[in-house]
Amino acid sequence: MYGIGMGGQEGTHMAAPRHCLKDAPTMESMPIDATVGLARVIPILDEKSIRREELLQHELGAGERILFKTANSDTSWDTDVFDENYV
């Protein structure tokens, strides 16, 4: 038998359209295909937040799967202490 091991944070940072748009679909109404498959990783240079101005240059497409690589990716792996200044 095979299994998948995960910690408490896996799958908790995916934002449904409703997260940003009023009356947009919620996570439970989205098809599984929206969450499984190829994705583009976009490095975020701003060390405080993900800003619209930075995303515009990447010409995001409708329905495209996007993962944001923030400064947290380089700093949060070696500690169990919560970083209150996370991106």
Steps between C-alpha positions, in 0.01 A plus 500: 500500500626846411424822682575867491656663803426865564536756772225731619571775244481307171206607291410790727636784289307457180271794439165448329378775268264617778809591702550794264174549311154555650247233394774290329517119547599361838761227542249216542331589172822494296578194287793286616664567161553859614737378772689215333743534210776718367550835667720802450722610790532876528776641721375792708768764555308719747596384850177621663210395275385378161402816312294549188774710340746213524251248357408711195837436336434123500187523281300242696251302293144410593489157662878480530640326810743731680732439796666799666859459621545761770786580736337251740615223267862572590464581869227294661626143454762487775294622793189407693450860611213682327625796296258787565647688202414235242414609147 
